[in-house]
Amino acid sequence: MKTVEVKLPEIPEKRFVITEYGAVPNGKESNTKAIAAAIEAASRAGGGTVVIPAGVWLTGPIELKSNINLYTEKGALVSFDKNPEEYPVFLADYEGQPRIRTVSPIHAREAENIAITGYGIFDGNGQLWRPLKEMKVTKKQWQQCLAKCPCVVKGKEGGIWMPTETIYRGAAEGEPDVLSPDADIEAALKKAAEFYDYFRPVMVSIVKCDRVLIEGVTLQNSPAWNVHPLFTTNLTIRSASIRNPYYAQNGDGLDLESCSRVHIHDVQFDVGDDAICMKSGKNAVARKIPVPTENVYIHDCVVYHGHGGFVVGSEMSRGVRGVTVENCTFVGTDVGIRFKSALGRGGVVEDIDINNIYMTDIVNEAIIFTMGYVLSNSDGSIDENPEEAPREDVPEFKNVRMRNINCTSAKQAIKIEGLKQLPIHDLLVEDSYFRAEIGYTDSYAENIVLNNVAIDYC
């Protein structure tokens, strides 16, 4: 068992009910100002619990401040509205690099002692933001989307529906360059504002915060990733539900990026992309900030639909280390345990322990380590892997130990795809059972130890 010392937030025992600040639960009137006023009052008082009672509460973005617990009572549904006035674009960090995004529905930056707790539901209305791939839905669903907006771009696997004309125009324009040294950020933001909803946000953005708790609540239907802690310490997520439709584009559950001292347990995931994902930035620009994801303990979680149950990468350029995952169940994910990266990323993934994992109905691999990951973008383009790369751009997977991995149904048991520049090395799979169509395959792999591993073929 992994021992990680994680400090919980300490919130003053004062209550600030949003109805006392003018909030109305009719699902039509915006409560953005009322919720902000309650949070501001609590902040001025030194902190406390901002209470959202039962009811349907329409709101714009919510900014959390230090010493605040955003608490939802049973029956509370917080529905995030979408409009250009409340979602300005800014230079954020997304997919491991500086990117233009709109402000997130729930966000905090450089705060401490913050919490999102209770029994309620936060719904990001992601269907108003997300592109949709034709191949992921039925013909009836596709026709219903076309009736709402006829804007479609051509992708590698068929049509990609855009929920609005501005998203369609944004995809055609592409993202302004913000990475080059001579980039005019102000001009880029001004141009991006014309297509604000193309730059869809993660739903919960926690950046450079300390002592954070997410407990009990349901977080669902995000515009892009669902929960994205970045450069955050002392983070606890427990007894929560993180959900997205199976077809949600970039509908990840949890993307833990360059965080340390993290405890995640008793959380249910049912999402449209990777479920529990460790990240640490992308490529050389990320490696300028040497902050790995480390000291993480994940246990007793369930993943239903998702591209991967437990995932590392593909953005892992600052490194991932000191992670323990145990006593988790994956039901019907595309992949069970998924490590992925590519030339250009660089970084080292090491000292990972994965124990007591139970899987069934895995669509592809129960376990995969691959350095051949290619990302498809919503405009149909792809991020190509370079054929050659300097040593610092070559990622490394090593010292990963997996014990008591049990999978009763998968296409393949174990697949390892390394790089000729640096093979994947020093992996252990022990005391494990797989039932799959294909057993074990590898390329560019060294010191892979399978000890007491049984594979039944189906």
N, C-alpha and C positions, 0 to 999 in steps of 0.2 A: 504493500500500500504506500502511495506517495504522500509524503508530508509536505504540505505547502502552507506556510503561515500567511493567511489573508485577513486583513483587517476589515471589519464591517463598518459602514458609516454610523455616525452618532448624530441623531437628529433630535433637536429640542422638542419637548412634549407640548406643542402648541398646535391648534387646529385652525385652518382657514378654509371654510367651505365656499366653493365658487359661487353658489347662489347668493351669498351675501355681497358679492361684487357684481351682480347683475346677470349672471349666467342663466340661460333659459333652455330647458331640455326638450325642444320641439323638433330637433333635427333640421330646422330651416334657417333659424337666425344664427349668425356667427357668434361664437363665444370666445374668439381670439382675445379681445381686449379684457373680458372678464377674467379669464384664466390667467392672463399676464398680470392683471391687477392683484389677484390673489397671491401669485408667486412673489410679486414685488413687495406686498405687505408682509409676507412671511420673511422675506429676505431682510427687510428693514427691521424686523423684530428679532433678528438674530437667527432665524430659521424656524422650521416647523413642518407640519404635514398639511399639504394642500389637498382637500378632499373633493373628489368628484362623485356625487351621489348617483343612485340609479337613474337611468334615463338615457336618451339619445342626445349626445352633445356634439354639434357641428362646430368645428374650429379650424383655424389655420395653424401654422407651426407653433410649437410650445418650446420655449427655452428654459431649461433647468438651471438654477443657480445653486451656489454652495449652501449646504445645510437644509436642503429641501427634499422632502419625500412627497412625490406625486402619487396619491393613494386613490384607487378606484374602489368604490363599494360594489357589492354584488348587484348585478343588473345594470351596471354602467357600461355604455358603449360610446366611445369617443371616435368620431368619424372625421377624418381630415379632409377639408375642402381643398379645392385646387383652383388657383387664380394667379395671374401674373403679379398682382400687387403684393401678395404675401410671400411669394417665392422668388426673391431676387437671386440672380446668379452671382457666384463668387468663385475664387480660386481655392478649390478644396484638394483633398488627397483621396483618389479613388482608383482602385485596382493598382495600388502601390506607386502611383506617380501623381504629380500635380495635374489636376484636371479641373475644368470648369464644371460646376454642378450648381443646382439650386439648393437653397437652404433645406435642411431635413425637417420632416414633421415633428420629430422630437430630437432636440440637440442640446449638448452642453459642451463647453470648452473651458479648460483650465479651471474647473470647479472641483470642490472636494465635499465629501459627505453628501452624496446625492443618491436618490432611490426612486424606483418606479415599482410600486407594490400594489397589492390588493387582489380583487377578484374580477376586475372588469376586462373589457376588450378594447384594444386600440387598433383601428382599421385604417390603413393608409390609402384606401381607394386606388390601389395600384393599377386597376384596369383603365383608369383615366390617363395613365402615363406610359404603360409598358407596350412596346411593340409585341406582336404576336406572330409566331411562325405557323404558317398554314398546315404544315405536316404534324403539328402537335395537337390539333383539335379536329372535331368531326366536321363534316360538310355543313351541317346545320349551324354549328357555332360560328364557322367561317362566314356564312351568309349573314348571320346576325351582326357580325362585326362590320361587314361591308355596308349594311344598311345604316349603321351609325356614322361611318366615314369611309369614303371610297378609296382612300389613299393607300397604295400598296407599292412596295419596292420589291425588286427581284433579288432573291438570295440564292445561296448554293443549293438549298434543299426546297426550293419553291418560293411562294410569295411570303412577304413579311408585311403584315398589316400595321399601319400607323394610326393611333387613336385620334389624332388631330392633324390638320393641315400644317400647323407650325412644327410638329414633330417630323412630318414628312419633309418639309422644307429644310429643317435642321439636318436631317439625314443626308439630304442632297448636298448641302453646304459642307458638311463635315465639321469636326471640331477645330476651332482656331488653334494655331500652334502656340503653346505656352511654354514649351521646353527649351527652345533655342535661346541662346544668351541675349540676342537682340530682340526678343519677342516684346511687342507692345501690349502689355497685359491689360491696360485700360481700354485700348481699342478692341482687344479681343473680347473683353467682357461686354462692351457696348454692342458689338456685333452679335454676341451670343444671346443677349437679352431679347432680340427679335424672335428667337426660337426657344424661349426659356424652358418649355416643357420637354424639349429634346434632351436636356441635361438633367435627367431625372435623378432624384436624390436617393440615398439610402434612407430607411425610415427612422432608425434610431442611431444617431451619430454621437459618440462619446469620445471626445478628443482631449488628450493630455489632462485627464481627470484622475483623482485618487479617492479610494474608498467609495466604491459604487456597488449598489445592490439592485438587481432586477428579480422580483419574487412574486409568484402567484398569478401574474397577469397573462393575458393572451395578446400576442403581438402578431398581426396578420395583414396579408394583402399589401405588401410593401411595393413602392414604385420600382426599386432596384433591390439591393441587398436589404435584409430585414434589420439585423443588429450588427453594427460595425464599431466596436471599440478600437481606438487607435492611440498608441503611446499612453496607455492607461495602466495604472497599478492598483492592486488590491480590488479586484473585480470579482463579485459573486453573482452568479445566475442560478436560481434554484426554483424548483416546483413551478415552472412557467411552461407556456405552450407557445411555440414559434411556428407559424403556419403561412404557407403561400399556395396558390393553385399549382398543380403539377406542371402546367404549361407556362408558368411565370418566367419571362425572360430575365436572366440574371437574378432569379428569385432565391438567392442563397438564404440560409437560416441565420447562422452566426459566422461572421468573419472576424476572427480575433487577430489583430494586426499589431505587431511590435508592442505587445503587452506583457506584463510580468506579474507574478503572484495572483493567479487566477484559479477560482474554484467553480466548476460547473457541474451540477448534479440534479437528478430527478426532473429533467426537462424533456418534453416531447417535441419532436420536430416532424413536420410534414410539409415539404417545400418543393420548389420548382428547379432547384439547382443543388449545389453542395450544401449539406446540412450543418455539420460541425467542422469548421474549416480554420486551420492555422495559417496565417499569412505574415509576411514581414517586408513588404515592399517589392518593387519590380525594377530589375536592371540596375545599371550603374548609377542612375540618379538617386535611387533609393539607398544604395550602399554608402552614399556620402553621410548618412545618418546611421551610425552603427548601433541600432537598437533592435536586438532580436526578440522574438517571442520566446519566453522561457518561464520555467517554474509554474506549470499548468497541471491541474489535476481535474480530470473529467471522469465521472462515474455515474452509473445507474440512470442512463438516458436511453430513450427509445427514438429511433428514426424510422419513419414510414417511407413515404416517397421522397426521393432525392437523388441527385446524380451520384453522390457519394455519402456514406454514413459518417465515417471519420476521414478527414481529408487534410493533407498538408500541401500547400501550393495553390496554383502554380507560382504565385508571387511569394517568394521566400528568400529574397536577395540579401536581407539583413541577418538571416539565419533563424532556425527554429531548434530549440534544445530543451532538455529537461521537462518532457511532457509524459504524463502517465494517463492512459485511458483504460478503464476496466468496467466490467459488469454492465455492458451496453448491449442492446438488441437492435438489429437492423432488419426490417421487414419490407422486402420489395424494392430496395434501392437499386439504382443502375449498377453501382459498384459498392462493395462493402468498405474495405480499407483502401484508401486511394492516396498515393504520393505522386505528385506530378510536377514537372518543371521542364525547362528547355534551355538550350544554349542561349547565352545572353543574360540569363538571370544572375548567375553566380550565387554565392551564399552556400552555407552548410546546414544540412538537417542532420541532427545527431542526438544520441541519448534519448531515445523514444521507447517507452514500454507500453505494450498493448496486451491486455490480459482479459480472459473470460469474456469473449465477444461471441454472441449468438446470432446467426443470420439464417434467413430463408428467402427463397424466391428472388435471388440476386440475378439481375438481368444479364450482366456481363461477368466481370471478375470479382471473386471474393476478396482477393488481395492483388493490387497492382502497384508497381513502382515503375514510372515511365518518365523518360527525359525527352519524349517526343510530343509534348503537348502543344497544340496550336489553338489559338483562341479565335473564334468566329465573332465578328462584330455585328451590331444590329443593322448596319447599312450594307451587309453582305460581304464586306472586305474581311481579310484575315490578317493576323499578326504572324508574319513568316518567321521561322527560326533561321538564324544565319547558318551557313554551311561551315564557316570557320569562326573561331572566337578566341581571344586571348585567355590565358589561364584564369584571370580574375572573373571572367564571364562564364566560366564553366561551373555549373551547380554540382553539389556533392550530397549524396545520401549515404549515411553510414551509421553503424551501431544502433540498429533498430531491432528490438527484441519482441517477439510475438508469441504468447503462450496461451494454450487452451482456446484456440480459435475454432469455432464449430459452425460449419455451414452445411445445411441439408439440401440446398439446391442453388446451383450457379452454372453459368455457361463454362467458366474456367475457374480452377482453384487458385492458382498463383501465376502471375505473369510479371517478369522483370525485363525492362528495356532500358539499358544504360547507354552511355556514350563511349565511343572509341577513345575520346580524349581522356575520360575518367570513368571507369566502370562503377556501377553501384556495388558497394562492398560491405561486408561484415553485417549480414542480416541473419537473424535466427528465427525459425518457426519451429515450435516445440509443442509436443503433447496436443496435437490438433487433428481435426477430422473435416474432410470435405467430400461432398457428393457433387460431381460436376461432369459435364460432357468432355472437357479437356482438363488435363492435370496440371503439370508444372512445365513452364517454358521460360527460357531466359536468353538474353543476348547482352554482351558486355557486362558481365556480372562476375564478381570474385568473392570467394569465401562466404558463400550462401550455405547455411547449415539447416537441413531439415532433420529434426530429431524426433522420432516417434510420431510421424505424420502419416495418416492414413487417407487415401483418396479412393472413393468408390466412383465408378464411371456409370453414367446414366444415359 
